[in-house]
Amino acid sequence: ITGHMKMTATEFKARCLALIDQVRERDEPIVITKRGRVIATLEPAGAFDDRPWLRVRGTARWRGDPTAPAIREGDIQAVCVTSTIGYGGGDRARKLTRVENA
């Protein structure tokens, strides 16, 4: 962030109402730190849109074919479970069949 003020959370807490007014008037964000790490940023309300996803519109680029299958057909292996009903005593036998694509 360029043109911003940086302060600790303790400083911000002591002066927060005045700092909110300052951010609005100067149109500059304030970065708030705690123990040397950035924990928050106070930015002017005009910096945000009701639809934040619009800020990234047009920045993505397709690589490859977006309509191509996610995996190759040759990598697909299907396992089919088929049931056969035996007529002698009502037993059900299950048979696993492995289908491999070449």
Sequence and secondary structure as in RCSB ss.txt:
>XXXX:A:sequence
ITGHMKMTATEFKARCLALIDQVRERDEPIVITKRGRVIATLEPAGAFDDRPWLRVRGTARWRGDPTAPAIREGD
IQAVCVTSTIGYGGGDRARKLTRVENA
>XXXX:A:secstr
  S EEEEHHHHHHHHHHHHHHHHHHT  EEEEETTEEEEEE  GGG  SSGGGGGTT     S TTS SS GGG
 EEEEEEEEE SSTT EEEEEEEEE  
